[in-house]
Amino acid sequence: MAAVLAWGALGASAGCGSARSGLDGAVYRDDGVAFRVGDVPARWQRIQVDEASLAFRDEEHRASILVNARCGRKDSDTPLAALTQHLVMGTTQREISLEETIPFDAREALHTRMHAKLDGVPMGFDMFVLKKDGCVYDFVYVGDPAAMESGQADFERFVLGFRTLAGPS
């Protein structure tokens, strides 16, 4: 995934408010993948991002939320740490404050928090990466490091409410 392009698109698309097909309530079904997400806080606004399954903007905390699911690709055998590093390609001065493997939807996921710079701008990242049944799921909360901190608990509740479902058919 072209992570840097996605981060730029999150900020640029925040005002458009158009919804991508595939989400019905808390259930997303599209392109051979189906999953349920946790509660979406009322302040999060749905946005369109071409490189994401779902995306939201948390303007109150100056942060964006990206959820991406991809199945049947060659990166399904890539270690979780390498998949996480792909999410922050293009950043510099990375400082990891948390890296833990957690139980997640009957598998293990890598949860990473870090600060980094993107084009010289300080950014905060809270990321979960999960591999399950030939699919890779990325969950990213990214934004102004100071402002987004108070929104991280909502993001983590949203992510930990995630469950894979049977495919779209």
Phi and psi in degrees as GROMACS dihedral restraints (atoms count N, CA, C in turn):
[ dihedral_restraints ]
;  ai    aj    ak    al  type     phi  dphi    fc
    3     4     5     6     1   -83.5    20    10
    4     5     6     7     1    84.2    20    10
    6     7     8     9     1   -59.7    20    10
    7     8     9    10     1   -45.6    20    10
    9    10    11    12     1   -61.7    20    10
   10    11    12    13     1   -40.8    20    10
   12    13    14    15     1   -62.5    20    10
   13    14    15    16     1   -39.2    20    10
   15    16    17    18     1   -64.8    20    10
   16    17    18    19     1   -40.8    20    10
   18    19    20    21     1   -64.1    20    10
   19    20    21    22     1   -41.7    20    10
   21    22    23    24     1   -63.8    20    10
   22    23    24    25     1   -39.7    20    10
   24    25    26    27     1   -67.3    20    10
   25    26    27    28     1   -33.8    20    10
   27    28    29    30     1   -60.4    20    10
   28    29    30    31     1   -46.5    20    10
   30    31    32    33     1   -69.1    20    10
   31    32    33    34     1   -40.9    20    10
   33    34    35    36     1   -70.7    20    10
   34    35    36    37     1   -28.9    20    10
   36    37    38    39     1   -93.7    20    10
   37    38    39    40     1    -3.2    20    10
   39    40    41    42     1   -56.2    20    10
   40    41    42    43     1   -31.3    20    10
   42    43    44    45     1   -86.1    20    10
   43    44    45    46     1   -10.7    20    10
   45    46    47    48     1   -78.6    20    10
   46    47    48    49     1   -32.9    20    10
   48    49    50    51     1    65.8    20    10
   49    50    51    52     1     8.4    20    10
   51    52    53    54     1   -77.8    20    10
   52    53    54    55     1   141.1    20    10
   54    55    56    57     1   -97.5    20    10
   55    56    57    58     1   140.8    20    10
   57    58    59    60     1   -87.9    20    10
   58    59    60    61     1   143.5    20    10
   60    61    62    63     1   -66.0    20    10
   61    62    63    64     1   157.5    20    10
   63    64    65    66     1   114.9    20    10
   64    65    66    67     1   -19.2    20    10
   66    67    68    69     1  -103.5    20    10
   67    68    69    70     1   123.8    20    10
   69    70    71    72     1  -128.2    20    10
   70    71    72    73     1   101.7    20    10
   72    73    74    75     1    67.2    20    10
   73    74    75    76     1  -118.6    20    10
   75    76    77    78     1  -101.8    20    10
   76    77    78    79     1     6.1    20    10
   78    79    80    81     1  -109.4    20    10
   79    80    81    82     1   130.1    20    10
   81    82    83    84     1  -112.7    20    10
   82    83    84    85     1   130.0    20    10
   84    85    86    87     1  -137.8    20    10
   85    86    87    88     1   124.2    20    10
   87    88    89    90     1  -175.2    20    10
   88    89    90    91     1   149.2    20    10
   90    91    92    93     1    48.6    20    10
   91    92    93    94     1    44.8    20    10
   93    94    95    96     1    75.6    20    10
   94    95    96    97     1    13.0    20    10
   96    97    98    99     1  -129.9    20    10
   97    98    99   100     1   145.1    20    10
   99   100   101   102     1  -144.4    20    10
  100   101   102   103     1   135.2    20    10
  102   103   104   105     1  -156.0    20    10
  103   104   105   106     1   160.9    20    10
  105   106   107   108     1  -110.0    20    10
  106   107   108   109     1   139.0    20    10
  108   109   110   111     1  -108.9    20    10
  109   110   111   112     1   163.7    20    10
  111   112   113   114     1   -72.8    20    10
  112   113   114   115     1  -177.3    20    10
  114   115   116   117     1   -59.9    20    10
  115   116   117   118     1   134.0    20    10
  117   118   119   120     1   -93.9    20    10
  118   119   120   121     1   118.3    20    10
  120   121   122   123     1   -56.5    20    10
  121   122   123   124     1   143.7    20    10
  123   124   125   126     1   -59.4    20    10
  124   125   126   127     1   -29.2    20    10
  126   127   128   129     1   -76.8    20    10
  127   128   129   130     1   -15.3    20    10
  129   130   131   132     1   -75.8    20    10
  130   131   132   133     1   129.8    20    10
  132   133   134   135     1  -105.9    20    10
  133   134   135   136     1   130.8    20    10
  135   136   137   138     1   -68.6    20    10
  136   137   138   139     1   134.8    20    10
  138   139   140   141     1  -131.0    20    10
  139   140   141   142     1   162.4    20    10
  141   142   143   144     1   -97.2    20    10
  142   143   144   145     1   127.2    20    10
  144   145   146   147     1  -136.3    20    10
  145   146   147   148     1   120.5    20    10
  147   148   149   150     1   -58.1    20    10
  148   149   150   151     1   -35.4    20    10
  150   151   152   153     1   -90.3    20    10
  151   152   153   154     1    14.7    20    10
  153   154   155   156     1  -131.4    20    10
  154   155   156   157     1   150.6    20    10
  156   157   158   159     1   -72.4    20    10
  157   158   159   160     1   -46.3    20    10
  159   160   161   162     1  -138.1    20    10
  160   161   162   163     1   148.2    20    10
  162   163   164   165     1  -150.1    20    10
  163   164   165   166     1   145.8    20    10
  165   166   167   168     1  -138.4    20    10
  166   167   168   169     1   159.3    20    10
  168   169   170   171     1  -119.8    20    10
  169   170   171   172     1   128.1    20    10
  171   172   173   174     1  -106.6    20    10
  172   173   174   175     1    82.7    20    10
  174   175   176   177     1   -62.8    20    10
  175   176   177   178     1   -36.8    20    10
  177   178   179   180     1   -55.6    20    10
  178   179   180   181     1   -36.3    20    10
  180   181   182   183     1  -107.5    20    10
  181   182   183   184     1    14.3    20    10
  183   184   185   186     1    46.9    20    10
  184   185   186   187     1    51.3    20    10
  186   187   188   189     1  -140.1    20    10
  187   188   189   190     1   160.1    20    10
  189   190   191   192     1  -123.8    20    10
  190   191   192   193     1   152.5    20    10
  192   193   194   195     1  -119.9    20    10
  193   194   195   196     1   129.7    20    10
  195   196   197   198     1  -125.3    20    10
  196   197   198   199     1   130.4    20    10
  198   199   200   201     1  -124.0    20    10
  199   200   201   202     1   126.2    20    10
  201   202   203   204     1  -132.4    20    10
  202   203   204   205     1   135.7    20    10
  204   205   206   207     1  -126.5    20    10
  205   206   207   208     1   132.4    20    10
  207   208   209   210     1  -142.6    20    10
  208   209   210   211     1   137.4    20    10
  210   211   212   213     1  -126.7    20    10
  211   212   213   214     1   151.9    20    10
  213   214   215   216     1    68.9    20    10
  214   215   216   217     1    23.3    20    10
  216   217   218   219     1  -105.5    20    10
  217   218   219   220     1   164.1    20    10
  219   220   221   222     1   -66.3    20    10
  220   221   222   223     1   -19.3    20    10
  222   223   224   225     1   -78.8    20    10
  223   224   225   226     1     1.4    20    10
  225   226   227   228     1   -66.9    20    10
  226   227   228   229     1   -15.5    20    10
  228   229   230   231     1   -98.6    20    10
  229   230   231   232     1    -1.1    20    10
  231   232   233   234     1   -72.9    20    10
  232   233   234   235     1   137.5    20    10
  234   235   236   237     1   -59.2    20    10
  235   236   237   238     1   150.4    20    10
  237   238   239   240     1   -56.7    20    10
  238   239   240   241     1   -39.6    20    10
  240   241   242   243     1   -63.4    20    10
  241   242   243   244     1   -39.9    20    10
  243   244   245   246     1   -68.8    20    10
  244   245   246   247     1   -39.2    20    10
  246   247   248   249     1   -62.6    20    10
  247   248   249   250     1   -38.2    20    10
  249   250   251   252     1   -64.3    20    10
  250   251   252   253     1   -42.7    20    10
  252   253   254   255     1   -62.9    20    10
  253   254   255   256     1   -32.1    20    10
  255   256   257   258     1   -61.4    20    10
  256   257   258   259     1   -32.3    20    10
  258   259   260   261     1   -67.7    20    10
  259   260   261   262     1   -23.8    20    10
  261   262   263   264     1  -114.6    20    10
  262   263   264   265     1    20.7    20    10
  264   265   266   267     1   -58.1    20    10
  265   266   267   268     1   139.0    20    10
  267   268   269   270     1    93.9    20    10
  268   269   270   271     1    -9.5    20    10
  270   271   272   273     1   -90.8    20    10
  271   272   273   274     1   161.3    20    10
  273   274   275   276     1  -130.3    20    10
  274   275   276   277     1   171.5    20    10
  276   277   278   279     1    48.8    20    10
  277   278   279   280     1    50.1    20    10
  279   280   281   282     1   -73.1    20    10
  280   281   282   283     1   130.8    20    10
  282   283   284   285     1  -128.9    20    10
  283   284   285   286     1   108.0    20    10
  285   286   287   288     1   -82.7    20    10
  286   287   288   289     1   125.8    20    10
  288   289   290   291     1  -102.9    20    10
  289   290   291   292     1   -19.0    20    10
  291   292   293   294     1  -152.5    20    10
  292   293   294   295     1   132.8    20    10
  294   295   296   297     1  -146.2    20    10
  295   296   297   298     1   112.8    20    10
  297   298   299   300     1  -142.7    20    10
  298   299   300   301     1   145.9    20    10
  300   301   302   303     1   -95.7    20    10
  301   302   303   304     1   127.0    20    10
  303   304   305   306     1  -127.2    20    10
  304   305   306   307     1   152.6    20    10
  306   307   308   309     1   -69.7    20    10
  307   308   309   310     1   136.7    20    10
  309   310   311   312     1  -156.7    20    10
  310   311   312   313     1   114.8    20    10
  312   313   314   315     1    50.1    20    10
  313   314   315   316     1    50.6    20    10
  315   316   317   318     1    64.5    20    10
  316   317   318   319     1    21.1    20    10
  318   319   320   321     1  -139.6    20    10
  319   320   321   322     1  -169.3    20    10
  321   322   323   324     1  -111.9    20    10
  322   323   324   325     1   143.8    20    10
  324   325   326   327     1  -126.8    20    10
  325   326   327   328     1   156.9    20    10
  327   328   329   330     1  -102.2    20    10
  328   329   330   331     1   123.3    20    10
  330   331   332   333     1  -107.5    20    10
  331   332   333   334     1   123.5    20    10
  333   334   335   336     1  -132.6    20    10
  334   335   336   337     1   134.4    20    10
  336   337   338   339     1  -117.9    20    10
  337   338   339   340     1   138.0    20    10
  339   340   341   342     1  -155.4    20    10
  340   341   342   343     1   161.4    20    10
  342   343   344   345     1  -111.7    20    10
  343   344   345   346     1   142.8    20    10
  345   346   347   348     1  -155.0    20    10
  346   347   348   349     1   171.8    20    10
  348   349   350   351     1  -112.9    20    10
  349   350   351   352     1   138.9    20    10
  351   352   353   354     1  -121.0    20    10
  352   353   354   355     1   114.6    20    10
  354   355   356   357     1    53.7    20    10
  355   356   357   358     1    37.4    20    10
  357   358   359   360     1    84.1    20    10
  358   359   360   361     1    -3.8    20    10
  360   361   362   363     1   -97.3    20    10
  361   362   363   364     1   126.1    20    10
  363   364   365   366     1   -63.7    20    10
  364   365   366   367     1   133.7    20    10
  366   367   368   369     1  -133.6    20    10
  367   368   369   370     1   148.2    20    10
  369   370   371   372     1  -106.4    20    10
  370   371   372   373     1   143.7    20    10
  372   373   374   375     1  -130.8    20    10
  373   374   375   376     1   133.4    20    10
  375   376   377   378     1  -125.9    20    10
  376   377   378   379     1   115.1    20    10
  378   379   380   381     1  -131.3    20    10
  379   380   381   382     1   141.4    20    10
  381   382   383   384     1  -124.0    20    10
  382   383   384   385     1   135.3    20    10
  384   385   386   387     1  -129.3    20    10
  385   386   387   388     1   129.2    20    10
  387   388   389   390     1  -129.7    20    10
  388   389   390   391     1   138.8    20    10
  390   391   392   393     1  -116.9    20    10
  391   392   393   394     1   130.4    20    10
  393   394   395   396     1  -155.5    20    10
  394   395   396   397     1   129.3    20    10
  396   397   398   399     1    52.3    20    10
  397   398   399   400     1    45.0    20    10
  399   400   401   402     1    78.5    20    10
  400   401   402   403     1     9.5    20    10
  402   403   404   405     1  -120.0    20    10
  403   404   405   406     1   153.7    20    10
  405   406   407   408     1  -119.3    20    10
  406   407   408   409     1   132.0    20    10
  408   409   410   411     1  -120.4    20    10
  409   410   411   412     1   127.0    20    10
  411   412   413   414     1  -115.4    20    10
  412   413   414   415     1   137.8    20    10
  414   415   416   417     1  -130.4    20    10
  415   416   417   418     1   121.6    20    10
  417   418   419   420     1  -133.3    20    10
  418   419   420   421     1   132.6    20    10
  420   421   422   423     1  -115.7    20    10
  421   422   423   424     1   116.8    20    10
  423   424   425   426     1  -136.2    20    10
  424   425   426   427     1   140.5    20    10
  426   427   428   429     1   170.9    20    10
  427   428   429   430     1  -159.0    20    10
  429   430   431   432     1   -60.5    20    10
  430   431   432   433     1   119.4    20    10
  432   433   434   435     1   -56.6    20    10
  433   434   435   436     1   -40.5    20    10
  435   436   437   438     1   -74.0    20    10
  436   437   438   439     1   -42.2    20    10
  438   439   440   441     1   -74.1    20    10
  439   440   441   442     1   -34.8    20    10
  441   442   443   444     1   -77.5    20    10
  442   443   444   445     1   -19.5    20    10
  444   445   446   447     1   -53.2    20    10
  445   446   447   448     1   -43.1    20    10
  447   448   449   450     1   -74.1    20    10
  448   449   450   451     1    -8.4    20    10
  450   451   452   453     1   -99.1    20    10
  451   452   453   454     1    -4.7    20    10
  453   454   455   456     1   -64.5    20    10
  454   455   456   457     1   -34.9    20    10
  456   457   458   459     1   -62.3    20    10
  457   458   459   460     1   -41.2    20    10
  459   460   461   462     1   -63.9    20    10
  460   461   462   463     1   -41.9    20    10
  462   463   464   465     1   -60.0    20    10
  463   464   465   466     1   -46.7    20    10
  465   466   467   468     1   -65.6    20    10
  466   467   468   469     1   -36.6    20    10
  468   469   470   471     1   -63.6    20    10
  469   470   471   472     1   -42.2    20    10
  471   472   473   474     1   -58.1    20    10
  472   473   474   475     1   -49.3    20    10
  474   475   476   477     1   -65.4    20    10
  475   476   477   478     1   -46.6    20    10
  477   478   479   480     1   -71.2    20    10
  478   479   480   481     1    -9.2    20    10
  480   481   482   483     1   -84.7    20    10
  481   482   483   484     1    -1.4    20    10
  483   484   485   486     1   -67.9    20    10
  484   485   486   487     1   138.7    20    10
  486   487   488   489     1  -146.0    20    10
  487   488   489   490     1   135.8    20    10
  489   490   491   492     1   -73.2    20    10
  490   491   492   493     1   151.2    20    10
  492   493   494   495     1  -127.6    20    10
  493   494   495   496     1   169.6    20    10
  495   496   497   498     1   -61.2    20    10
  496   497   498   499     1   150.7    20    10
  498   499   500   501     1   -53.7    20    10
  499   500   501   502     1   176.9    20    10
  501   502   503   504     1   -68.7    20    10
  502   503   504   505     1   -17.6    20    10
